[in-house]
Structures are given as C-alpha cells and as structure tokens.
Amino acid sequence: MVRTLIAVLLLSLLAGWSWAQTPTLGVPAAPAAEGEAAAQPVPDLSGDSVPGEAVVELADFICAYLNDSGTVPDWSQVRMVNGQLRRISAAEVFALLARTVYLWDSTGELPATVPLAPKRVNPPQLDPEDIPLGPPDPAVGREVPTADFLAWCAETVYWIDRLHTIPTAVWLDGERLSAVEYLAGLAVCIQYAYYEGDLLDYLFLPRYAPPDSWVGASGSAVRAAQYSASSSQAESQTREIAAEEVSEEAPVPEREPETAEAAYPSPSLLLTPDLGAEVSGVVDVVGFYTGPPPDYVIFGVDGKTAAMTNRQPFSFRWDTSGLEPGKHTVRVRVYGKDDSLLIEQVSIYRVTARIPAEGKASE
C-alpha cells in the first residue's frame, strides 16, 4: 500500500514538472498560447529520411548555385540515411529545407534526420513578376525580419503537407517574397545557424530567378514578352536620344532585332561530385545546366564517350570498379540546336582503391 502511494506521488510530481524552453533557430522561442498546439495539424512525417548534416550540405550547394547563376537548379542530389544519393526536384528541395528550418526552430537544434515528405510536391504557380528579366543583381534585393521569416515556416510546412504544392509567394513586413526567394532564405538560415550558431536580425535576399522547371512553357512566353517589351522600350529611348544629338546627315543605324534566347543567362554547368573528389565503385555524375535550351549532352571518360542523354537532369552512372586507382577525367559537353556547343567542362576525379568486401580484412 505504501509503495503504491509513493508511486502515485512520484507520477504527480513528474506530470507537474515544468521543463525549461530550448532556444530556437537564432530567435528565442515565444511560449505557445494555451490550446494553440492542439489547433495546428501535425506535419506529415512519412517518407524516407535525410540526415541533418546532409540537409546542411544541400543548403551549401543551393547557396553556391544561387551565387553563381542567380537561380536554383531544376534537380539536386541529397544523401539519404542509408547512404544512397537521391535526385530530388527544386520543389522537393524547398519542402525539405522548409521542414528542416521548422524542426530546428521548434527544437533548438539541428534535427538528426528530416523526412523527405510528402512524396509528391508540385512547383508553384508563378506570377509574371516572379520572372525577372535578365540575370539578377546580387547587390540589389530586399531585407526581411528573420523572426517573421521563421514564423512563416510552420504555416509553409502545413500548406505543403495539405496541398502538396509550393506556395506562390508570402508577404513579410510589407515585402513580397517569391517562392524562389523564400527557398534562398531557407538555405541561408540553415547555413548561418549551422556555421555561425546564430542568425542575423534581417535576411537580405536578391531578386532571384525561378528554375526552368517552375517557369514552364507559359512562363517562357511571359519571359519572352517581358524581354520584347523591354527591348522595344530601350530601342525607342535610344532613337529619341539619337535624334536629338545627331544631324539628319548622320542617320542612326538600325539595330538588329535581338532573339528571345538573349533573355536566358549565359550557359553554366555545375557537376557533382565536386571537382577533385575521391570516388569509388558506382558513382552518379550529374550535370546541373542553366542557359539557352539544350538539345543533348555527351559524357566522356578519359577521352572516350561514356554516355549521351537528352533528359534532365543530365547524368550517367559511372562504374569506376574496373579503373586503376588515380586521376581520371570526365568531360561534359552540352549541345544546343544545330549541334552548336553551348558549354564544355572537364573535371578530374581521384579513383580510390576498391573497398574490401565486408568481413574480409584489408591487406
């Protein structure tokens, strides 16, 4: 009887224990209103999982790609819990980063694993203003309060889990953030929280361009129309200035019409694994391309053609098990219409010795 009474008292004490609240991702957590947690739906945590460290690696890649090209790749690779690489779309990258920031902000630490969910995520429906004309200027952007940005993450995760679609845009402190700018902010938050241990009070986000997979055929038409309108306006202004500054004896020469392809950024190609990486066994070599529309891509290894593809993301499965350990060359050539070479890149990888089978001692 005495033991039973003691057990009941201990359970009562544990139930009334007040745990100290863990600080969140760069911003102190505000206590939740009574009944608020019960009112919010629980995010869908089904699906395969990604290690937290691998999400940081993905955020590093996205930030580097944004700095180089002003947009995000249509496809990326992420390392799963089982060690395999999985190819995920830009929309899935958005969902994964949003969920990571949400969990990190809620618990105060980088989650050990993050579910890759939901299983299907659709890209957003873009507005014409989400498709900037020409490459963005990294020095021109907008500042949004970091605390307001983090507060939107929970709603964003619930939105994606419920509708399986990325939101078109959000409004923060009077500033409209497009989906790709939101994605960039998520990657920046993860980078700062991981490497600096804290976040700045404000996020500075240039006006990044959405990936081609989000733009689609209708977006390409909008981009071409924007470019045509901008070119016509610039040409009209040039003619007016020229008419004032030159005489009738020196007419202004006609400008050759520019094509819609000029609206695309200069060709760029980013390969994974990274240049100089050590590889062994079967390796997925992926080329993330941006620029004028490509027609096909050729992969070569040590001067010999290894694969040809016209499906994005451009990749081939490289079996290095039969190669001698040491340096080997991978050449990627992207061709456009009429077999024109858009860009070529050569990367050198170091093939390591084959790993002994499990259970056998290495000599």
Protein Blocks (a to p, Z undefined) as FASTA:
>chain_A
ZZmmmmmmmmmmmmmpccdddddehiacddddehklmmpccddfedcdddfklmmmmmmm
mmmmmmmnopacfbdcdddfkopacdddfklmmmmmmmmmmmmmmnopacfbdcdddfbd
cdddddfklmcghjddfkbccdddfklmmmmmmmmmmmmmmnopacfbdceehiacdfkl
mmmmmmmmmmmmmmnopacfbdcdddddddfklnommlmmmmmmmmmmmmmmmmmmmmmm
mmmmpcfklccdddddddfklmpccddddddddehiacehjaddddddeddddfbdcdde
ehiafbdcfbdcddddddfklpccdddddddddddehhiafbdcddddddddddddehia
cZZ
